[in-house]
Amino acid sequence: MPASQLPRLHTHRPYECGRLLHGPLRRSDELHDLVQEVVRESAASQGAMTENLFALLPDTLAFLDGLLSRTAPDLIVEFGSGQSTKTFANWAALNRKRVISVEHDRQWLESIERELSPDERRVLTMLHAPLRLRWHGLRQFLTYESLHQITYEVQRADFFLLDGPHVSGREDVLYFVLCNCRADALVVIDDLRLGPIGEMLETLPRSLAECFAVEVVDENSHGLAVLRCLRQPVLSGPPTLSMRSVLRSYWRCLLDYRRYGTGD
Ligand SMILES: C[S@@+](CC[C@H](N)C(=O)[O-])C[C@H]1O[C@@H](n2cnc3c(N)ncnc32)[C@H](O)[C@@H]1O
């Protein structure tokens, strides 16, 4: 199915992706040209729709593949395994690069691993990190256990995909990656059309946001944000915006826990 005919997801009270361009993240010509060229090239790609509602659709996989070809990263780190893991491992096996994939759900991780070829498995490290509660100030997040164990790798990686865990933990992972990544790294954030994802990017503290350029792919089925790290980021944690944001953080943990469990 051509990319233009793929469904647009997350359209129930969606985040207007273009809003992100009016927030604290700025744009750069370099990132704009890179992303728009890859969008143009990948628009013609065709791919089979999957029945899996969680999975990335062919337009995003083609976009990721195009970005990999252009930027040739040495180390890719992704959060949330699935179709993207196969795309990354396939590219890395052909180009002698490495991939780390962090996944909370043990059964899902094992099912992905089974679908990979021996060459793809050789270049891929899959990390099982079940979900645990973590506090930042008054707010609570249901996020990957022991994320700090991969700080060293995150500081060296040059390409990231943020596509997990579910909504309540995504902000914790966003801050972990943005505060630790190196200058020049590319960070692709899926699901921009989801309200909470757009909001967490829009509310980045200015001191952190100023270390990144942003480009938005609104025409993508899920909505994508692509960040380029411009200089070494400053340490920062998710802000407590209001009592509503505190209560909402608990509510999101509860919903995610009831829907998906911890993945042990
Ligand atoms: C948005 S998905 C990640 C998608 C992944 N990056 C991809 O390209 O397909 C987020 C989470 O949903 C869960 N998930 C995805 N597909 C699933 C399935 N078929 N059954 C159960 N859980 C699934 C996994 O735990 C995954 O980390």
The ligand as an ORCA input file, in Angstrom:
! r2SCAN-3c Opt
* xyz 0 1
  C       4.342      1.195     19.987
  S       4.793     -0.434     20.365
  C       6.425     -0.567     19.773
  C       6.414     -0.792     18.345
  C       7.728     -1.105     17.711
  N       8.700     -0.022     17.802
  C       7.436     -1.439     16.269
  O       8.073     -0.891     15.375
  O       6.561     -2.251     16.013
  C       4.981     -0.314     22.075
  C       4.889     -1.626     22.809
  O       3.752     -2.340     22.465
  C       3.977     -3.715     22.741
  N       3.558     -4.517     21.606
  C       3.742     -4.267     20.332
  N       3.139     -5.207     19.575
  C       2.578     -6.068     20.424
  C       1.827     -7.246     20.264
  N       1.519     -7.729     19.060
  N       1.430     -7.881     21.357
  C       1.734     -7.409     22.563
  N       2.436     -6.287     22.778
  C       2.857     -5.628     21.715
  C       5.452     -3.900     23.012
  O       5.653     -4.083     24.391
  C       6.024     -2.571     22.545
  O       7.165     -2.191     23.244
*
